[in-house]
Amino acid sequence: MQTGPHHAAEEDALREENNKLTIYPRGFNITWGNDERYWRIVNSDEQVAELKQVSWLEVTCSTDKVEFGKRYKVGFNVSLRPDAFGWKGLDVYVMAKVGKKGNFFPKKVSLGDDHPEKKFIIPRTPLIISIDRSTAKEKSIHLGLYEVWSSKWKGGLKIHNAFIEKVD
């Protein structure tokens, strides 16, 4: 049983299939994710991390199930509830890096104009990460979804999973 306000990732919350690793919400580190005022992790047929309301959005995950010399497309499958709020005009960032101490590669996304309850992938244009043996000390990818700068309250986001897919 987890204690404290933050949800810590469980290592077995992933599936590998056809060069694609899918990480489910139990595999996320979620700031304030253990506090039912802010987040709810729904354990139905398809597990979902559902944001009730936060002013600090920080959801991360990582894996070492990647290979040197390969490139990976990374992102999140999300949807918005019909009562979602706070997203219009707000920049959200999907960021990835190789190794714990690597440099982040960010992609800015907007969630405010999407249709509620329909799943979509963010970022829309692929975020590709290369694991280059000559520059990477660690063989791991760290992926995150962030909006920590505006201090605006936002809610109604559903995170279905994160993915890390080999592209070559």
C-alpha positions in Angstrom: 0.0 0.0 0.0 1.4 3.4 -1.0 1.5 6.2 1.5 2.0 9.9 1.0 0.4 12.2 -1.5 2.2 11.0 -4.7 1.5 7.9 -6.7 4.7 5.8 -7.2 5.1 3.7 -10.3 4.6 -0.1 -10.1 7.1 -1.9 -12.3 4.7 -4.5 -13.7 2.2 -2.1 -15.2 3.4 -2.5 -18.8 3.0 -4.6 -21.9 5.5 -5.3 -24.7 4.1 -6.2 -28.1 5.3 -5.7 -31.7 8.2 -3.3 -30.9 5.9 -1.2 -28.7 6.0 -0.8 -24.9 2.7 0.4 -23.4 2.9 1.7 -19.8 -0.4 1.8 -18.0 -1.4 4.3 -15.2 -0.2 2.1 -12.3 3.2 2.5 -14.0 3.2 6.3 -13.7 4.7 8.5 -11.0 1.9 11.1 -10.5 2.4 14.2 -8.4 -0.5 14.3 -5.9 -1.7 11.0 -7.5 -2.4 9.3 -4.2 -4.7 12.1 -3.1 -8.3 11.5 -4.1 -9.1 15.2 -4.2 -6.9 15.5 -7.3 -6.6 12.1 -9.1 -8.5 8.9 -9.5 -7.0 5.7 -11.0 -9.8 3.7 -12.4 -9.2 0.0 -12.4 -11.8 -1.2 -15.0 -11.2 -3.2 -18.1 -9.0 -0.4 -19.3 -7.1 1.3 -16.5 -7.2 5.1 -16.6 -5.6 7.9 -14.6 -8.3 10.5 -14.3 -7.4 14.0 -13.3 -10.0 15.6 -11.1 -8.2 19.0 -10.5 -4.6 20.2 -10.0 -2.6 23.3 -10.5 0.6 21.2 -10.9 0.5 18.5 -13.6 3.4 16.2 -13.5 3.1 12.6 -14.7 6.2 10.5 -15.5 7.3 7.0 -16.4 10.4 5.3 -17.5 11.8 2.0 -18.9 15.1 0.4 -19.5 13.5 -2.0 -22.0 15.1 -0.2 -25.0 18.2 -0.8 -27.1 21.3 1.2 -27.9 21.4 2.4 -31.5 17.6 2.5 -31.9 15.1 5.3 -32.2 11.8 5.4 -30.4 8.5 7.4 -30.8 7.1 8.3 -27.4 3.9 9.9 -26.2 0.6 9.5 -24.3 -2.9 8.3 -25.2 -5.4 10.7 -23.6 -8.9 11.9 -23.7 -10.9 14.8 -22.1 -14.1 14.4 -20.1 -17.0 16.5 -21.2 -16.6 18.6 -18.1 -12.9 19.2 -18.6 -11.7 22.7 -17.6 -8.7 24.9 -17.6 -7.0 23.6 -20.8 -8.0 26.3 -23.3 -5.0 28.5 -24.2 -2.7 26.4 -21.9 0.6 24.9 -23.1 1.2 21.3 -21.9 4.5 19.7 -22.5 5.4 16.1 -23.4 9.1 15.7 -22.6 11.4 12.7 -23.0 15.1 12.1 -22.2 17.6 9.3 -22.4 19.0 8.4 -19.0 18.1 10.0 -15.7 20.6 12.8 -16.2 20.0 13.3 -19.9 18.7 16.5 -21.6 14.9 16.8 -22.1 13.4 16.9 -25.5 10.1 18.8 -25.2 7.0 19.0 -27.4 4.4 21.6 -26.7 0.8 20.5 -27.1 -2.6 22.1 -26.7 -5.5 20.1 -25.2 -8.2 22.9 -25.2 -9.7 22.3 -28.6 -10.1 18.5 -28.7 -13.4 16.7 -28.6 -14.4 15.2 -25.2 -14.3 11.5 -24.7 -12.4 10.7 -27.9 -8.9 9.3 -27.4 -6.0 11.1 -29.1 -2.2 10.9 -29.0 0.0 13.6 -27.7 2.1 15.0 -29.1 0.4 14.9 -32.5 3.7 15.2 -34.4 6.0 12.4 -33.2 8.5 12.9 -30.5 11.5 10.7 -31.5 14.2 9.8 -29.1 17.5 8.2 -30.2 19.6 6.0 -27.8 23.1 6.7 -29.0 25.8 4.6 -27.3 28.4 7.4 -27.8 26.4 9.9 -25.8 24.1 7.9 -23.5 25.5 6.6 -20.3 22.2 4.8 -19.5 20.0 2.7 -21.7 16.7 4.1 -20.5 13.9 6.4 -21.6 12.2 8.8 -19.2 8.9 10.3 -20.4 6.7 12.9 -18.8 3.6 15.1 -19.2 3.9 18.5 -17.6 2.1 21.8 -16.9 3.7 23.3 -13.8 4.2 26.9 -14.8 0.8 28.6 -15.1 -0.6 27.8 -11.6 -4.0 27.5 -13.3 -6.4 24.9 -12.1 -7.3 22.2 -14.7 -9.2 19.0 -14.7 -11.0 16.3 -16.7 -8.0 14.8 -18.4 -7.9 11.0 -18.7 -4.5 9.4 -19.3 -5.0 5.9 -20.8 -1.4 5.0 -21.2 2.1 6.1 -22.3 3.9 4.4 -25.2 7.5 3.9 -26.3 7.6 2.5 -29.8 10.7 1.4 -31.7 10.8 3.1 -35.1 14.0 1.6 -36.5 
